[in-house]
Amino acid sequence: MDESKLKLTFDKYDIELSDDKVFNLNSADNNFKYDFVYQDAEAAKFQCSQHSIKVFVDGQLYKSAIVCAIAGGTTIHSNTAVIDSDDIFICCANKVFSLSLPDMTLNWMTQVDMATCFGIYKADNGLFTHGEMSVSRLDKNGTILWETGLRDIIVYIDEEQRYQDAFVMHDNYIALIDFNGNKYQLGFDGKFIGEQLSDQQKRWDTFDKNRNQKSNKIWWKFWT
């Protein structure tokens, strides 16, 4: 099992999330027997992201579950899961799973991005997901209230080839950076408050504008 783990608490329970890469959905001989196995429709056919959730009370294992899904791969980190009321919400591939606490029964599973869901956050009495392609807001029943994309994927690598945080929650908005270095402020209602284009984006926009103008002139001459 991967060493990366996330530890959370709920009431008198300790919750531990980790990657379980050795679990086999198609096998009855896994070393660890989960109380519940939750998966999307394709997980049994292809290599998938597999995240283990274990609930402990007084140091003893109480319940366990594993969620499995297909899309861009995810790992366990500080924004993989959040707890709200008596539910835990977990990112796995491009989906979010909601499980009840402490008994680990499945409430729902929702696809929140075309590619990958990097993280899930609580704010403004709702849930927000940082996907590779889009930002989404969900209610606690798993319904997507709105989703929006940027000019490029919501991943940013600086000039020294270091990954930077492209999604930062503030008190009343979300700060975003896309792959081209464009910066955005997105309100909790899904509307953009501000946008700051990178120099690279400005050059590309100018190039596209000039190319389109040149193309239109050529077609105009052809038809006249």
NUMAR-578815 format. One record per residue (C-alpha): z, x, y; residue number from 1. Coordinates in nm, 4 decimals, decimal comma. Example, Ala and Ser with C-alpha at 12.3 -4.5 7.8 and 13.67 -1.06 7.14 Angstrom:
! residues 2
<c3 = 0,7800 | c1 = 1,2300 | c2 = -0,4500 | num = 1>
<c3 = 0,7140 | c1 = 1,3670 | c2 = -0,1060 | num = 2>
END
This chain:
! residues 224
<c3 = 0,0000 | c1 = 0,0000 | c2 = 0,0000 | num = 1>
<c3 = -0,0816 | c1 = 0,1244 | c2 = 0,3497 | num = 2>
<c3 = 0,2077 | c1 = 0,2717 | c2 = 0,5466 | num = 3>
<c3 = 0,1374 | c1 = 0,0663 | c2 = 0,8610 | num = 4>
<c3 = 0,3858 | c1 = -0,2194 | c2 = 0,8869 | num = 5>
<c3 = 0,4974 | c1 = -0,4806 | c2 = 1,1360 | num = 6>
<c3 = 0,8560 | c1 = -0,6070 | c2 = 1,1284 | num = 7>
<c3 = 0,9601 | c1 = -0,9338 | c2 = 1,2918 | num = 8>
<c3 = 1,2673 | c1 = -1,1541 | c2 = 1,2818 | num = 9>
<c3 = 1,3108 | c1 = -1,5293 | c2 = 1,2535 | num = 10>
<c3 = 1,6532 | c1 = -1,6895 | c2 = 1,2509 | num = 11>
<c3 = 1,8440 | c1 = -1,5098 | c2 = 0,9719 | num = 12>
<c3 = 1,5228 | c1 = -1,3803 | c2 = 0,8123 | num = 13>
<c3 = 1,3492 | c1 = -1,0442 | c2 = 0,8347 | num = 14>
<c3 = 0,9718 | c1 = -1,0534 | c2 = 0,8026 | num = 15>
<c3 = 0,7561 | c1 = -0,7575 | c2 = 0,7042 | num = 16>
<c3 = 0,3754 | c1 = -0,7469 | c2 = 0,7280 | num = 17>
<c3 = 0,1628 | c1 = -0,4741 | c2 = 0,5727 | num = 18>
<c3 = -0,1843 | c1 = -0,4067 | c2 = 0,4359 | num = 19>
<c3 = -0,2151 | c1 = -0,4499 | c2 = 0,0607 | num = 20>
<c3 = -0,5433 | c1 = -0,2838 | c2 = -0,0294 | num = 21>
<c3 = -0,4752 | c1 = -0,2663 | c2 = -0,4029 | num = 22>
<c3 = -0,4262 | c1 = -0,6397 | c2 = -0,4541 | num = 23>
<c3 = -0,7153 | c1 = -0,7929 | c2 = -0,6491 | num = 24>
<c3 = -0,7883 | c1 = -1,1602 | c2 = -0,5986 | num = 25>
<c3 = -0,9716 | c1 = -1,1752 | c2 = -0,9298 | num = 26>
<c3 = -0,6957 | c1 = -1,0202 | c2 = -1,1385 | num = 27>
<c3 = -0,3937 | c1 = -1,1670 | c2 = -1,3131 | num = 28>
<c3 = -0,2461 | c1 = -0,8189 | c2 = -1,3559 | num = 29>
<c3 = -0,1523 | c1 = -0,7213 | c2 = -1,0011 | num = 30>
<c3 = 0,1608 | c1 = -0,5094 | c2 = -0,9714 | num = 31>
<c3 = 0,3150 | c1 = -0,7508 | c2 = -0,7231 | num = 32>
<c3 = 0,3103 | c1 = -1,1276 | c2 = -0,7747 | num = 33>
<c3 = 0,2927 | c1 = -1,3162 | c2 = -0,4466 | num = 34>
<c3 = 0,4374 | c1 = -1,6635 | c2 = -0,4223 | num = 35>
<c3 = 0,1277 | c1 = -1,7733 | c2 = -0,2293 | num = 36>
<c3 = -0,2276 | c1 = -1,6406 | c2 = -0,2005 | num = 37>
<c3 = -0,4362 | c1 = -1,7766 | c2 = 0,0869 | num = 38>
<c3 = -0,8017 | c1 = -1,6873 | c2 = 0,1294 | num = 39>
<c3 = -1,1245 | c1 = -1,7888 | c2 = 0,2966 | num = 40>
<c3 = -1,4260 | c1 = -1,9053 | c2 = 0,0957 | num = 41>
<c3 = -1,5839 | c1 = -1,5603 | c2 = 0,0525 | num = 42>
<c3 = -1,2819 | c1 = -1,3382 | c2 = -0,0062 | num = 43>
<c3 = -1,3086 | c1 = -1,3439 | c2 = -0,3855 | num = 44>
<c3 = -1,6715 | c1 = -1,2244 | c2 = -0,3751 | num = 45>
<c3 = -1,6539 | c1 = -0,9301 | c2 = -0,1352 | num = 46>
<c3 = -1,4160 | c1 = -0,6589 | c2 = -0,0162 | num = 47>
<c3 = -1,1852 | c1 = -0,8241 | c2 = 0,2349 | num = 48>
<c3 = -0,8936 | c1 = -0,7674 | c2 = 0,4694 | num = 49>
<c3 = -0,5676 | c1 = -0,8360 | c2 = 0,2827 | num = 50>
<c3 = -0,2391 | c1 = -0,8690 | c2 = 0,4686 | num = 51>
<c3 = 0,0935 | c1 = -0,9119 | c2 = 0,2957 | num = 52>
<c3 = 0,3797 | c1 = -1,1135 | c2 = 0,4454 | num = 53>
<c3 = 0,7261 | c1 = -1,0851 | c2 = 0,2935 | num = 54>
<c3 = 1,0357 | c1 = -1,2764 | c2 = 0,4051 | num = 55>
<c3 = 1,3791 | c1 = -1,1265 | c2 = 0,3386 | num = 56>
<c3 = 1,7277 | c1 = -1,2683 | c2 = 0,3789 | num = 57>
<c3 = 2,0286 | c1 = -1,0352 | c2 = 0,3568 | num = 58>
<c3 = 1,7969 | c1 = -0,7640 | c2 = 0,2265 | num = 59>
<c3 = 1,6696 | c1 = -0,9761 | c2 = -0,0631 | num = 60>
<c3 = 1,3113 | c1 = -1,0988 | c2 = -0,0943 | num = 61>
<c3 = 1,3001 | c1 = -1,4736 | c2 = -0,0306 | num = 62>
<c3 = 0,9288 | c1 = -1,5618 | c2 = -0,0174 | num = 63>
<c3 = 0,5975 | c1 = -1,3742 | c2 = -0,0101 | num = 64>
<c3 = 0,2362 | c1 = -1,4492 | c2 = 0,0693 | num = 65>
<c3 = -0,0905 | c1 = -1,2649 | c2 = 0,1136 | num = 66>
<c3 = -0,3801 | c1 = -1,3703 | c2 = 0,3365 | num = 67>
<c3 = -0,7330 | c1 = -1,2550 | c2 = 0,2563 | num = 68>
<c3 = -1,0503 | c1 = -1,2988 | c2 = 0,4599 | num = 69>
<c3 = -1,4019 | c1 = -1,1626 | c2 = 0,5063 | num = 70>
<c3 = -1,5542 | c1 = -1,0277 | c2 = 0,8330 | num = 71>
<c3 = -1,4830 | c1 = -0,7176 | c2 = 1,0404 | num = 72>
<c3 = -1,1890 | c1 = -0,5373 | c2 = 0,8841 | num = 73>
<c3 = -0,8401 | c1 = -0,5624 | c2 = 1,0346 | num = 74>
<c3 = -0,5196 | c1 = -0,3656 | c2 = 0,9858 | num = 75>
<c3 = -0,1539 | c1 = -0,4245 | c2 = 1,0636 | num = 76>
<c3 = -0,0360 | c1 = -0,3302 | c2 = 1,4137 | num = 77>
<c3 = 0,1929 | c1 = -0,4637 | c2 = 1,6870 | num = 78>
<c3 = -0,0412 | c1 = -0,7499 | c2 = 1,7844 | num = 79>
<c3 = -0,1403 | c1 = -0,8613 | c2 = 1,4339 | num = 80>
<c3 = 0,1047 | c1 = -1,1523 | c2 = 1,4293 | num = 81>
<c3 = 0,3353 | c1 = -1,3601 | c2 = 1,6473 | num = 82>
<c3 = 0,6087 | c1 = -1,6120 | c2 = 1,5711 | num = 83>
<c3 = 0,6415 | c1 = -1,9361 | c2 = 1,7635 | num = 84>
<c3 = 0,9019 | c1 = -2,1997 | c2 = 1,6746 | num = 85>
<c3 = 0,9050 | c1 = -2,2008 | c2 = 1,2935 | num = 86>
<c3 = 0,5487 | c1 = -2,0755 | c2 = 1,2359 | num = 87>
<c3 = 0,3926 | c1 = -1,7303 | c2 = 1,2074 | num = 88>
<c3 = 0,0336 | c1 = -1,6704 | c2 = 1,3184 | num = 89>
<c3 = -0,1517 | c1 = -1,3796 | c2 = 1,1580 | num = 90>
<c3 = -0,4880 | c1 = -1,2177 | c2 = 1,2375 | num = 91>
<c3 = -0,6962 | c1 = -1,1372 | c2 = 0,9307 | num = 92>
<c3 = -1,0641 | c1 = -1,0373 | c2 = 0,9631 | num = 93>
<c3 = -1,2093 | c1 = -1,2882 | c2 = 1,2120 | num = 94>
<c3 = -0,9566 | c1 = -1,5611 | c2 = 1,1377 | num = 95>
<c3 = -0,6019 | c1 = -1,6653 | c2 = 1,2192 | num = 96>
<c3 = -0,3724 | c1 = -1,7978 | c2 = 0,9474 | num = 97>
<c3 = -0,0705 | c1 = -2,0106 | c2 = 1,0346 | num = 98>
<c3 = 0,2167 | c1 = -2,0133 | c2 = 0,7859 | num = 99>
<c3 = 0,5431 | c1 = -2,2052 | c2 = 0,8096 | num = 100>
<c3 = 0,8719 | c1 = -2,0167 | c2 = 0,8140 | num = 101>
<c3 = 1,0591 | c1 = -1,9327 | c2 = 0,6094 | num = 102>
<c3 = 0,8839 | c1 = -2,0940 | c2 = 0,3106 | num = 103>
<c3 = 0,5333 | c1 = -1,9490 | c2 = 0,3739 | num = 104>
<c3 = 0,3313 | c1 = -2,2666 | c2 = 0,3198 | num = 105>
<c3 = -0,0123 | c1 = -2,2702 | c2 = 0,4841 | num = 106>
<c3 = -0,0486 | c1 = -2,4837 | c2 = 0,7960 | num = 107>
<c3 = -0,4098 | c1 = -2,3947 | c2 = 0,8773 | num = 108>
<c3 = -0,6754 | c1 = -2,1235 | c2 = 0,8921 | num = 109>
<c3 = -0,9192 | c1 = -2,1006 | c2 = 1,1853 | num = 110>
<c3 = -1,2116 | c1 = -1,8672 | c2 = 1,2554 | num = 111>
<c3 = -1,1672 | c1 = -1,7416 | c2 = 1,6113 | num = 112>
<c3 = -1,4475 | c1 = -1,4841 | c2 = 1,6475 | num = 113>
<c3 = -1,7914 | c1 = -1,4107 | c2 = 1,5052 | num = 114>
<c3 = -1,6902 | c1 = -1,0575 | c2 = 1,4063 | num = 115>
<c3 = -1,3224 | c1 = -0,9563 | c2 = 1,4175 | num = 116>
<c3 = -0,9889 | c1 = -1,0743 | c2 = 1,5580 | num = 117>
<c3 = -0,8025 | c1 = -0,7712 | c2 = 1,6925 | num = 118>
<c3 = -0,4853 | c1 = -0,9448 | c2 = 1,8071 | num = 119>
<c3 = -0,2975 | c1 = -1,2657 | c2 = 1,8831 | num = 120>
<c3 = -0,0663 | c1 = -1,3353 | c2 = 2,1773 | num = 121>
<c3 = 0,1653 | c1 = -1,6079 | c2 = 2,3122 | num = 122>
<c3 = 0,1480 | c1 = -1,7236 | c2 = 2,6743 | num = 123>
<c3 = 0,1411 | c1 = -2,0416 | c2 = 2,8818 | num = 124>
<c3 = 0,2666 | c1 = -2,2444 | c2 = 2,5826 | num = 125>
<c3 = -0,0399 | c1 = -2,1501 | c2 = 2,3820 | num = 126>
<c3 = -0,2000 | c1 = -1,8846 | c2 = 2,1635 | num = 127>
<c3 = -0,4677 | c1 = -1,6386 | c2 = 2,2751 | num = 128>
<c3 = -0,6833 | c1 = -1,4195 | c2 = 2,0524 | num = 129>
<c3 = -0,8582 | c1 = -1,0926 | c2 = 2,1330 | num = 130>
<c3 = -1,1783 | c1 = -1,0914 | c2 = 1,9333 | num = 131>
<c3 = -1,4544 | c1 = -0,8345 | c2 = 1,9247 | num = 132>
<c3 = -1,6996 | c1 = -1,0851 | c2 = 2,0745 | num = 133>
<c3 = -1,4804 | c1 = -1,3390 | c2 = 2,2536 | num = 134>
<c3 = -1,1411 | c1 = -1,4437 | c2 = 2,3865 | num = 135>
<c3 = -1,0097 | c1 = -1,7766 | c2 = 2,2575 | num = 136>
<c3 = -0,7235 | c1 = -2,0088 | c2 = 2,3331 | num = 137>
<c3 = -0,5802 | c1 = -2,2158 | c2 = 2,0474 | num = 138>
<c3 = -0,3216 | c1 = -2,4860 | c2 = 2,0311 | num = 139>
<c3 = -0,0497 | c1 = -2,4660 | c2 = 1,7671 | num = 140>
<c3 = -0,2548 | c1 = -2,6853 | c2 = 1,5323 | num = 141>
<c3 = -0,5329 | c1 = -2,4273 | c2 = 1,5150 | num = 142>
<c3 = -0,7767 | c1 = -2,6116 | c2 = 1,7429 | num = 143>
<c3 = -0,9799 | c1 = -2,3837 | c2 = 1,9709 | num = 144>
<c3 = -0,9375 | c1 = -2,5207 | c2 = 2,3234 | num = 145>
<c3 = -1,1846 | c1 = -2,2779 | c2 = 2,4804 | num = 146>
<c3 = -1,3563 | c1 = -1,9486 | c2 = 2,4067 | num = 147>
<c3 = -1,5527 | c1 = -1,7105 | c2 = 2,6230 | num = 148>
<c3 = -1,7388 | c1 = -1,3835 | c2 = 2,5879 | num = 149>
<c3 = -1,7998 | c1 = -1,0937 | c2 = 2,8267 | num = 150>
<c3 = -2,1129 | c1 = -0,8937 | c2 = 2,9081 | num = 151>
<c3 = -2,0485 | c1 = -0,6771 | c2 = 2,6000 | num = 152>
<c3 = -1,7987 | c1 = -0,6475 | c2 = 2,3153 | num = 153>
<c3 = -1,4303 | c1 = -0,6437 | c2 = 2,4107 | num = 154>
<c3 = -1,3687 | c1 = -0,2824 | c2 = 2,3098 | num = 155>
<c3 = -1,3492 | c1 = 0,0116 | c2 = 2,5491 | num = 156>
<c3 = -1,3805 | c1 = 0,3859 | c2 = 2,4833 | num = 157>
<c3 = -1,3259 | c1 = 0,6154 | c2 = 2,7808 | num = 158>
<c3 = -1,5273 | c1 = 0,9230 | c2 = 2,8752 | num = 159>
<c3 = -1,3113 | c1 = 1,1389 | c2 = 2,6497 | num = 160>
<c3 = -1,3918 | c1 = 0,9107 | c2 = 2,3523 | num = 161>
<c3 = -1,0431 | c1 = 0,7606 | c2 = 2,3407 | num = 162>
<c3 = -0,9880 | c1 = 0,3915 | c2 = 2,2726 | num = 163>
<c3 = -0,8259 | c1 = 0,2114 | c2 = 2,5650 | num = 164>
<c3 = -0,6530 | c1 = -0,1262 | c2 = 2,5641 | num = 165>
<c3 = -0,9310 | c1 = -0,3754 | c2 = 2,6447 | num = 166>
<c3 = -0,7008 | c1 = -0,6812 | c2 = 2,6413 | num = 167>
<c3 = -0,3774 | c1 = -0,6949 | c2 = 2,8423 | num = 168>
<c3 = -0,1693 | c1 = -1,0096 | c2 = 2,8951 | num = 169>
<c3 = -0,0129 | c1 = -1,0620 | c2 = 3,2376 | num = 170>
<c3 = 0,2111 | c1 = -1,3422 | c2 = 3,3655 | num = 171>
<c3 = -0,0767 | c1 = -1,5717 | c2 = 3,4587 | num = 172>
<c3 = -0,4014 | c1 = -1,4025 | c2 = 3,3560 | num = 173>
<c3 = -0,5620 | c1 = -1,1678 | c2 = 3,1033 | num = 174>
<c3 = -0,7038 | c1 = -0,8286 | c2 = 3,2088 | num = 175>
<c3 = -1,0124 | c1 = -0,7350 | c2 = 3,0070 | num = 176>
<c3 = -1,2525 | c1 = -0,4411 | c2 = 2,9790 | num = 177>
<c3 = -1,5782 | c1 = -0,4533 | c2 = 2,7855 | num = 178>
<c3 = -1,7675 | c1 = -0,1721 | c2 = 2,6144 | num = 179>
<c3 = -1,9646 | c1 = -0,0942 | c2 = 2,9318 | num = 180>
<c3 = -1,6462 | c1 = -0,0495 | c2 = 3,1359 | num = 181>
<c3 = -1,6749 | c1 = -0,3789 | c2 = 3,3246 | num = 182>
<c3 = -1,3340 | c1 = -0,5186 | c2 = 3,4215 | num = 183>
<c3 = -1,2420 | c1 = -0,8879 | c2 = 3,4283 | num = 184>
<c3 = -0,9499 | c1 = -1,1123 | c2 = 3,5129 | num = 185>
<c3 = -0,9486 | c1 = -1,4268 | c2 = 3,2995 | num = 186>
<c3 = -0,7213 | c1 = -1,7212 | c2 = 3,3762 | num = 187>
<c3 = -0,5320 | c1 = -1,9069 | c2 = 3,1062 | num = 188>
<c3 = -0,7697 | c1 = -2,2001 | c2 = 3,1668 | num = 189>
<c3 = -1,0659 | c1 = -1,9924 | c2 = 3,0461 | num = 190>
<c3 = -1,2128 | c1 = -1,9420 | c2 = 3,3940 | num = 191>
<c3 = -1,2808 | c1 = -1,5979 | c2 = 3,5372 | num = 192>
<c3 = -1,0735 | c1 = -1,5037 | c2 = 3,8404 | num = 193>
<c3 = -1,2449 | c1 = -1,1730 | c2 = 3,9111 | num = 194>
<c3 = -1,5080 | c1 = -0,9297 | c2 = 3,7849 | num = 195>
<c3 = -1,5635 | c1 = -0,5620 | c2 = 3,8668 | num = 196>
<c3 = -1,8870 | c1 = -0,4145 | c2 = 3,7365 | num = 197>
<c3 = -1,9005 | c1 = -0,0525 | c2 = 3,6260 | num = 198>
<c3 = -2,1514 | c1 = 0,1868 | c2 = 3,7820 | num = 199>
<c3 = -2,3376 | c1 = 0,1936 | c2 = 3,4514 | num = 200>
<c3 = -2,3646 | c1 = -0,1846 | c2 = 3,4473 | num = 201>
<c3 = -2,4939 | c1 = -0,1879 | c2 = 3,8065 | num = 202>
<c3 = -2,7663 | c1 = 0,0624 | c2 = 3,7139 | num = 203>
<c3 = -2,8685 | c1 = -0,1450 | c2 = 3,4134 | num = 204>
<c3 = -2,8728 | c1 = -0,4660 | c2 = 3,6173 | num = 205>
<c3 = -3,0942 | c1 = -0,3005 | c2 = 3,8792 | num = 206>
<c3 = -3,3263 | c1 = -0,1677 | c2 = 3,6087 | num = 207>
<c3 = -3,3533 | c1 = -0,5114 | c2 = 3,4443 | num = 208>
<c3 = -3,4194 | c1 = -0,6782 | c2 = 3,7791 | num = 209>
<c3 = -3,6968 | c1 = -0,4337 | c2 = 3,8679 | num = 210>
<c3 = -3,8505 | c1 = -0,4625 | c2 = 3,5218 | num = 211>
<c3 = -3,8529 | c1 = -0,8422 | c2 = 3,5382 | num = 212>
<c3 = -4,0085 | c1 = -0,8382 | c2 = 3,8838 | num = 213>
<c3 = -4,2797 | c1 = -0,6002 | c2 = 3,7650 | num = 214>
<c3 = -4,3445 | c1 = -0,8125 | c2 = 3,4556 | num = 215>
<c3 = -4,3739 | c1 = -1,1300 | c2 = 3,6664 | num = 216>
<c3 = -4,6282 | c1 = -0,9616 | c2 = 3,8976 | num = 217>
<c3 = -4,8418 | c1 = -0,8554 | c2 = 3,5992 | num = 218>
<c3 = -4,8430 | c1 = -1,2064 | c2 = 3,4536 | num = 219>
<c3 = -4,9176 | c1 = -1,3582 | c2 = 3,7936 | num = 220>
<c3 = -5,2215 | c1 = -1,1341 | c2 = 3,8322 | num = 221>
<c3 = -5,3375 | c1 = -1,2192 | c2 = 3,4808 | num = 222>
<c3 = -5,3269 | c1 = -1,5945 | c2 = 3,5373 | num = 223>
<c3 = -5,4805 | c1 = -1,5837 | c2 = 3,8835 | num = 224>
END
